[in-house]
Amino acid sequence: MFNSLRQLFRKGPKRPSAAVPAGERYYVVGDIHGRLDLFDELVHAIRQDDLDAPDADTTIILLGDLVDRGKDSAGVIARARELQARRKVRILAGNHEEMFLDSFSDVDVLRHFLKHGGRETILSYGLDKRVYNKATLEELQELMHQVVPQRDIDFMRSFEEMIVIGDYIFAHAGINPVLPLEQQKRHDLLWIREPFLRHAEPHPGLVVHGHTIVDDIEEHSNRIAIDTGAFRTGRLTALVLEGDQRRYIQTEIRDDIIVSNHRDNLG
């Protein structure tokens, strides 16, 4: 009897339960932040996983922050646009996309953007470093209009703010816990940390989010955090949802080689 009790307590907290509609499969990708190398490998791993799994109506969801900090934001945007052109892909706006877009017209936002990874984003579009270093903020705005294609700007403007599927809510940063879903504000969906992160009561659904970097995937009773800091840790995470099942695919750098691994649990 006592051995059984000990085993029970060793199991830890029960995983939060939620489900997506039957016959559907979702691959939910955390913050990419310019890491095209990890994103390419994860797309390949998702494709193979989808082929190996039973037939389903499959959708990829990108949680936002495709750009900044990593060295190839332009490449990530191009890859995401190409991927969306040939399969079902939904993309959420992140706070870094918002800063990028607002930087084209607001010098104060541009100054803030450059301090949080925007320099790498602009350089990824082919702007010479010497020209970048000599430019004033106003000159840099003009250069951005020259080097960033309008199709990329339009593409980022098309990103969604929140997605609700089955028992899940997908938002880049999270939701404001005191507001109903229909009253959520864009700023909260893209930027919130507190009071969302410390909120312990149930939300209208299980919230899947990025924005706040975690050392490893975190499953709480009311939210799942999957931003594993790709630009810093070299590890990019995808959550796989099918029915009431939940598992993970990660790509990471090991011994200078990018590898993929699958995780069916967090134990």
Secondary structure, 3 states (H helix, E strand, C coil): CHHHHHHHHHCCCCCCCCCCCCCEEEEEECCCCCCHHHHHHHHHHHHHHHHHCCCCEEEEEECCCCCCCCCCHHHHHHHHHHHHHHCCEEEECCHHHHHHHHHCCCHHHHHHHHHHHHHHHHHHCCCCHHHHHHCCHHHHHHHHHHHCCHHHHHHHHCCECEEEECCEEEECCCCCCCCCHHHCCHHHHHHCCCCCCCCCCCCCCEEEECCCCCCCCEECCCEEECCCCHHHHCEEEEEEEECCEEEEEEEEEECCEEEEEEECCCC
